[in-house]
Amino acid sequence: MDITEPTPGAPCWVELATSDPEAAKGYYREVFGWRAETDPRPEAGGYTTMSLGAAPVAGLAPLYAPGQPTAWTVSFATGDADALAAAVTEAGGQQLMRPMDVFDLGRFAVVADPAGAVLSLWQARAFAGAALFNAPGSLGWVELATRDADGAQAFYQRVFGWSVTTHAQYTQWGIGTAVFGGMSLLDERYPDEVPAHWLPYFMVEDVDATSARATESGGTLLVPPTDVPEGPRVAMIRDPQGGVFGIHGTPGD
């Protein structure tokens, strides 16, 4: 990911909504070495910031709505959450949670693209987002999985103005020439019940060792460590509560 700090239109934060926050804190401490700090204010609803040292890298929260699945959500930075949320609906998406203030930290909304992939919009005030990218244990890539690649490209270019670079088997998203993510197709290899979704990838020093630690700690390896042609080594993991995330090394590892 070429983005190294929160940038309008690019990923700025990732957040896990989970059925068992205490178990998740322990799991991600084992896998990534994250330190958990839960906001003590009752109105914060148990929201927890996960950090590497002093650098916040991800959020963790209990499930707030009936039927809400355990899942990771990617947040994208914006200077105007209200305007961007309106642009989402104008382009055929949905507002799942309308823009609202989060203390003095910022303003956010939860939306879905026309295929149903959920993402968040974050308008920073006191809190800009992750303080670390592209370092072991921090966000290094995001990927949209969808069954409608053409529709997704039209939607995200219209709403965010992203640049699109298409390779033989893969499409990359960017802000100008700075790429931050990609798009994969949910084809016949995927069961129909797998919805369109955004997947965060965390950078690690050793994909094989991290995969082993993730499974030994109770997770499930969905995609074993694999070398991507002309790219990094990757793996995909489901945590014990069902949250799915990816990990990647650096090209040539």
Phi, psi and omega in degrees: 000126182282343180284129182242359177204160179307126186224133180309128180092347183253164177299136180233348185194154172227148187217133177257122169263124190223152180285344182217082184302320182295318178294321180295321177303314180294320182297311183286338170295318179292320186282313187245351184078023182287144175257133184259135174225111184267132178295122184283348183292130180305322183289350177280347174066027179082015182297136184235134174262130178257130186229155167253109189062235179266000186264115174293134182234341183196163177243159180217135183214154173290164175290132185257338187238144177302133179082358180292129181277155169292123185194154171273143175234135178266133177255140179245136184285145177209153175274350182208094183296324181294314181294320181289322176297321177295323178295326177299311181292324179295332181268006176103003177271191182229149169262110180276328174220116184292157183308135179211155180277145175243093184048227176259011187282322182168190180230136184220162175216154175245127185227171175224143177283174184301337178271355177102359178292127185268139176211164178245156176244133183232119175257107188287143166236264180285337183241118184276332184134206182299141179263002182212132175228156172057032175232152181309126181090003180237169182297132180231352182188152171228149184220131174268126173254124186210159174264355182233080183295317181296317179295320179296316181299316180295317182296308186288329175292321180291315186281315186255342183074026182294148169279153182231127176240120183254124175256187185303314184236010190206143177247134180247143176261151178202168169254101190064235180268358181270103182277148181223352184190186183210185181223131176240155184263129172279089184265201185295347178287343184256136176300153182299332184283351177285115183277164171299142185199161171260135182239125175276143172244130178256135179286141177223160179285326184218106184297319182293315181293320179293321177299317179296316179295322181295320179284321177298334180271004175113359178277175181237132179276112180273320175232116182292164179309126187222139175274125176274129178306127181059024180218197184273175171275136186226163172206160178232136189227145171248125181286171185300336179267352177114358178286128184256136178212163177248161172229153178213152172265210176247152180308133180096347179289000000 
